[in-house]
Amino acid sequence: MSTILKYFGLILKWIFIIVLLLFAIATLLGKSYLQTLLLLLIVFAFFWWPAAIAKKWNKTKALVIRIAFIIILLLINFIAFKPDPKTSIYTSESGKGELYRIYDELQTKWPDDTEDIYINIEYGKVHVLACGEKTNPPIVLLHAASMGAHSWAENLPPLLPHFRIYSIDNVGEGNKSELADATRYPENEKEIADLYVHILDELGVESAAVLGASNGGFIAQCLTYFYPQKVEKLALFGPMGITQLSGASYFMLSLATMYPFGFIRDWVENWAFGADQNVHQKYGEWFSCILTSTIPSVAQPVPMTNVQKQNMDLPVLLFLGTNDPIVGNADRAKELAGDYPNIQIEILESGHLIAVEHANTINNVLADFLLGFEN
């Protein structure tokens, strides 16, 4: 037993050291050199301790003094180097400018007559891409996290002839919506729903079909649950709100944000986008800029409860990918989504951005779901 405890303690020690070293590297990249030295001193205290202390006191007292020294240094680190209040989701103005440049480039894939609409909200302002005949019934598109309203370009063909399209930039992420205060944003399901019903009211949308990808799928489910009169049909693409967001997802995105090395960004991009090179070609530059230039201020998605799903009896179309590291196991997600009373579930061999990776297949099924025929 003592041997097991010894090895367990050794493993914990090395985990703690590795974490400290990673933070030290992050502070070095952030040019907080004194904090870097302090963290390295803590790591050094794990590896070496003056022999004179061990000789002066017995082994137990020497260990207590060593631990106390490390704890004091950690407290100094937390107190002296407490981060400044967050003032922007962007790490720099140049990064924001680059993101806007890429956004404008991606928006060229939309129709030439696409309108840029800005709506004032209690948190700042929201940007909406709008296209299609104004006399057509409305449809609302809610993009995946770390993407943007522009990212529905591949799915416009079956929608344009029949709908007035409103694609909304989720406020608090890197896009053309803007928070007035980076520390104030919708923080729970009801606040998210309240925000989006306000946006729809400002757009003059009484009710509409709603499409949501990834975190946009979570937003769409919040809107549907709290304001069912606003949503006629719901189409979800690898959505949050079905399964629990894994610890690996938090770790990967945090890693790329804290350590802006090219190989780490590429690693995270490959993890998030999957193997389809077409997805990387279209949105790789955008995603890389998001990782290096933004620290989002958004609520973390949580799974909808069984009761919530059971109370949403509208027609629901759900697309799941077999290789989606963010949603997770497709069969498990399908089982959890079965609580929706009126749901159609399609599972494709795909990564997370399923609506981009399998646009042709998606568009045909989507047209049939929305309009009753295949495009």
N, C-alpha and C positions, 0 to 999 in steps of 0.2 A: 504493500500500500504506500509506504514511504517513497518507494522508487517511482510509482505512478504519480504521486503528488509532486515529486521533484521535476519530472518531465513536463507535467502540466504547467507548473510554475515557469519552467524554462520557455515553453511555447508562448505563454502569455507575455513574458518579458520580451521576446523577440517581436511579437505582434505590436506591442506598445512602442518598441524602438523603431520599427518600420513605419508606423503611423507618424511618429515624431519626425522622422527623416523626410517623409513626404511633405509634411507641413513646413519643415525647414526649407525645402526646395521651393515650395509655393511662396514663402515669404521672401526668399532670395529673388525669385522672379518678379515679385511685387516691390523690390528694392527696399524692403524693410530689414536692413542689414543688422541692426541691433537685436531685433526679434530672432533673426536667423542664428546669431551668435548665442543667444539665450537658449534656444531649442537645442542647438548642438552641445551646449554645456550640459543640458539635462541628459542627452544621449550619452555624453562622455561619463557622466556620473553613474550610469548603468554599467559601464565597462570597467571603470577604474575608481578606486577609492584609496586615499592616502593610508599607507600602512601604519603610520604613527597613531591614527585614530583607533585602528583595530588593536594596537598594542596597549593603548592607554585604558580602553574599556574592554569588557568581555564581548564575545561575539554577538550576543543579543543586543546589547546597548549600541554597539557599532552599527548594526543593521538598522536599528530604530533611528539613529542619527542620520544615516544615509537616506532612508526613506523620507524623513522630515525635510532634509535638504532638497530632495527632488520635488516634494510637494510645495515647498516655499517658492522654488523657481517656477513651478507651474502656475501658482497663484500670481506671481509677479507678471508672468506672461499674459494671463487673462485680464489682469487689472490694468497694467501699463500699456498693453497693446490692444485694448478693446477697439474693435473697428468703428470707424466713423459712421454715423447714420447714413443709410442708403439714400442717395439723392437722385439716382437715375438707374434705369435698367441697363444702360449702355456703359461699357467700360471706358469709352473715349468718344469724343465727337467725330474723330476720323473713322472709327469703327461704325458709328451710326451712319455716316455719310456713305461708306462703302456698302452697307446693308441696303440703303435706299437705292443706290445705283443698281445693285443686283435685282432688287424688287422691280424697278422700272424696266429692266431688261426682260425679266420673266413675264411682266404684264403685257409685253408686246405679243405674246401668244394669245391674248384675249382679243375680242373683236375691236375694230378701230373706234367704234362709237361707245366703248365702255366708259361709264361715268365714275368719277371719284367723288363719293359723298362723305361728308364729315358730319357727325352727330355729337352734340354736346351731351355729356353724361356727368353724373355726380363725381366720377373718378377722373375726368379729363375729357377726352374726345375719342370717338370711334370712327375708323375709316372703313368704308364699304365700297366694294367694286360692284357696279350695277350694269347690267346689259340685258338685251332682249326687249321685245315690244312692251311698252308700258301698259297696254290693254290686256296682255296675257296674265293668267293667274301667277302669283308669286311663288318662288321657291327659294329657300334659305340654305346657304352652304356654310358650314362651320369647319374650319381647317384643323389639321393635326398640329400637335404641339411642335414648336420649333420650325414650323412651315410658315404659311401666310395665306391670305385670301387668294393670291395668285395661283396656289397649288392645285386648283380644281380645273386647270386648263384642259387636261386630257379628258375630262368628263363633261365638257360643255356640249359636244355635238348632239346628244339625244335631248338636251334641255332647251337649247336656244330656240328651236322652232315653236315651242309650246309654252314657255314660261318667261316671266320677268325674273331675272336671276339677281339675287342679292348675296354676295359673298363677303362675310364679315371678318375683319382682322381682330382677333381676340386681344383685348387690351391687357397690357402687362407683359406681353411677349415682344420680341423684335419684329416689328412691322410698322405700318403707318398709323396705327392707333397710338395714342399717347396718354400716359398717366400724368396727372397734375402733381401727384405726390407718390413717389416710388414705394412708399411704405403703406399706402392705402389702396386697397383693391378688393374685389369680391372674395370673401374668405370661406364661404360655405355654399351648400347647394341652393338654399333659398336666395341668398344674395346674388348668386350667378343667374338664377332664373329671373329675378327681379330686373337685373340689368338687361338681359336679352329681351324680355317682354317690353321694356322701355324702348329699346332699339327698334323692335318691330313696330311699335306704336308710332314712333317718329318716322318710320319709312311708310306708314300708312298700310301696313300689312295686318289685316284682321285675322287671317289664318293662312297656313301654307304647309306644303310638304317641307320637311327639314332633313338635310343630309349632314352627317357628322362623322369625321374621321378622327381616330385616336382620342385626344383630349376634347376635340370638337364633338365627338360622340358622347362623352360625359356631359358636356354642356347641353347638348340636344336632349339627353335624357332628363336632366334637371328641368329644363324648360317644359318638356312634355308632362312631367309629373306635377309640377306646381301650376302650370297653365295649360291644361289639356285642350282648352278651346282654341289655342293658338296653333296647334299642330295637327294636321290632317293625316299625314303619313310620316313615318320615320325610317330613314335608311342609315345604317351604321356600318362603318368600315374599320375593322380592327379597333373597336372603341374601348376606351377606358370606361369604367363604371360597370363592367361585367365581372372581371376578375380583379383581384388585388394587385396593385402595382408592386412589382418585386423589388427587393433590396438591390438586386443587380442593376436595375434601371436607374435608381438613384446614384449608385456608385459610378456607373459608366458616364453619366452626364456630368456628375460632379468632377470626375477625373479629368474630362476634357476641358472643363471650365477652369479648373485650378492649374492645369499644366498644359499650356498652349503650344505643345510641340506637335509638329506635323504628323509624326508617326502615331501619336496618341489620338489626334483628331481622325486620322484615317482608320484607326482601329475601331473607334466609337462609331464612325460612319458605316463601316462594314457591318458592325454589330446591329445598328439600327435599321439600315436600309436593306440588308441581306445581299444576295449574290447577283441580283439583276443589274447588269451594267447600265441599262437604259435609265434606271432610276438614279444611279450615281451621276450619270452624264447630265441629266436634267437638273438635279437639285443638290449635287455635291458641293458646288461652290457656295450656294446659299447656306447649306447646313454648316459648313466649315466656318463661315462668317458669323453665324448665330452662336456657335460654340466659343469663338474667340472674342466676340464683341458684346455679348449680352449676359445679364444675370436676371432671369425673369422674376416678376412679382405676380405669381398666380397661385390660386388654391390648388393643393394636391388632389387629384381625383380619388374618389373612394367608391367602392362597389355599391350599386343600388341594392336596397334590401329586397327580400322576396316579396314582401307586401307592396312595396313601391312598384316593382315590375308587374305584379299581378293586377294592380289598379290601372295600368296603362294598357287599355284594350284596343287601341288603334292598330291599324296594319303596320307591322314592323318587318323590315328587311335587314338581315344581318350577314355581313361578309366576314369570314375568319380565314387567317392564313395558317398553313401547317408549320411554317418556320418563322413565326412571329415571336421574337424574344420578349416583347413588351406585354402583349396580351397573355402569352404563355400557351399552354397546351390547348389546342383547338377543340378537342373532344370535351375537355373540362369546361371550357368557355361555352360550348354548345349546351352542355347539361345545365349550367347556371342560367343561360338565356332562355331555357325552356319555361321559365316562370311567366314570360310574356304570353298572354292568352292567344294572340293572333300574330305569330311570328313565322317568317320564312328564313331558313338559315342555309347559306351557301359556304362551303369550305373549299378553298382553292390552295394549290401548292404555291405559297407566296410568303414574302416577308411582311413587314409591318405596313408599308405604304401600298396596300393591296389595290387601291383605286387607281394608282399610277402604274403599278407593275402589270396589272391585268385589265387595262382600261377597256379594251374591246369587249371582253367577256362581261365585265362589270356594266358597261354601257347598255348592252343588249338586255341583261336581266333588269337593270334599273328602269329602262324604258318600258318594259313589260309591267313592272311593279307600279310605276307612276301613271302609265297611260293605257295599259291593257294590251300592248302589242310590242313586238320586238322591233328595235330600230334597224 
